[in-house]
């Protein structure tokens, strides 16, 4: 997705309708997902702060539709972790979003990532697994992120062989894949994965540190990436 273009369109709209909750949420999402989908990049904390400001302006709107309320819960689940470092609020917002859309598999899967980061690994694995079951039961179009999200929850839970089974064959999350490969002893393959990833951008331990993950899980993850050859800066 072209997040820069999304920001441009939203900025043009906000010039006319500065109090629009929808446009403020578009801006917040654009800054946030630029880091989460394409990055993370070195300026992540600045971008998270910008996203936080727009998200708060959206929340100050006098009224929001149910759809916007749902989107705001999803947005704040991410920002409470990424910007504020408040894992409990992140989990609360994630739960509120899933309660509003219990059959939305992609949302449940994406938010399972945040639950795992907050240390709620059992619940995270259940959400990620349920998302896969929902996708199969409802016959909806397969989403390529559901298995990598499950792999992440299993990795943080220390279930490395299961994480490998979920992630193998996927190239969507090179950092996650490399960390899992390190844990199952396939270090040279992990180094090759990181080597290919570094050809696409200036990724490093410093940029990966942008991710909000509870300790000691975060330090262990970064150490796995060091073993896979990711440079410090």
C-alpha positions, 0 to 999 in steps of 0.5 A: 500500500502507498502510505505516503499517498494515503497521507497526502489524500487525508491531509488534503481532506483535513485542510477542509475538515480538521475534526473528521475522525475518519480522516484523522484515523487515516493519517494515524494508520498511514504513519503507523503502518508505514513503520509496521508494514514497510519498516521498521525504520530509524524514525519509528518513534517520531512516526509513532508519536505523529500517529498517536496525535492523530489517533487522539484527535479522532477519539475527541470527535463528538460521535463516531460510527460503530465502524469508526469505533471498531477501527479506533480500538484496533488502531489504539491496540497498536499505538498503546504498545508501540508509542505508549509502551502500555501493554495492558491498555493495548490488550484491552483495546485488542479485546474490545476490537475483537468483541465488536467483530468476532468473525473478522479473521484478519483482525483477530490474527493481527491483534494476536501479534500484540497479545503475544508481545504483551506476554499473553502468549496462550491467548495469542496462540488461541486467537491466531489459531482461531483466525485460521479456523475461521478462514477455513470455515467461512471459505473466505479468501486466504490471507498470507499473513495468518500463518506468519502471525501464528508463527510469531505467537508460537515463537514468543511462547517458546514453541519453536518447532511448531513456529517453524512449521507455521512459518516455513515457505513464507518470505513475508516476515524475514526477521521473524523467520530468521529468529525462528530458524536460529532457535531450531539450529538452522543458523546458516539459513537464518543468516541467508534470510537476513542477508537477503532482507538487508538488500531491501533496506537498512534494517538493524537491531536498532530498527527492530528495537522499535517493536514493543515487546515485553521483556525478557522476550524482547532481549531474547528476540534481538539476540536471536537476530544478532546470531542471524547476522543482523547488524547493530546499526 
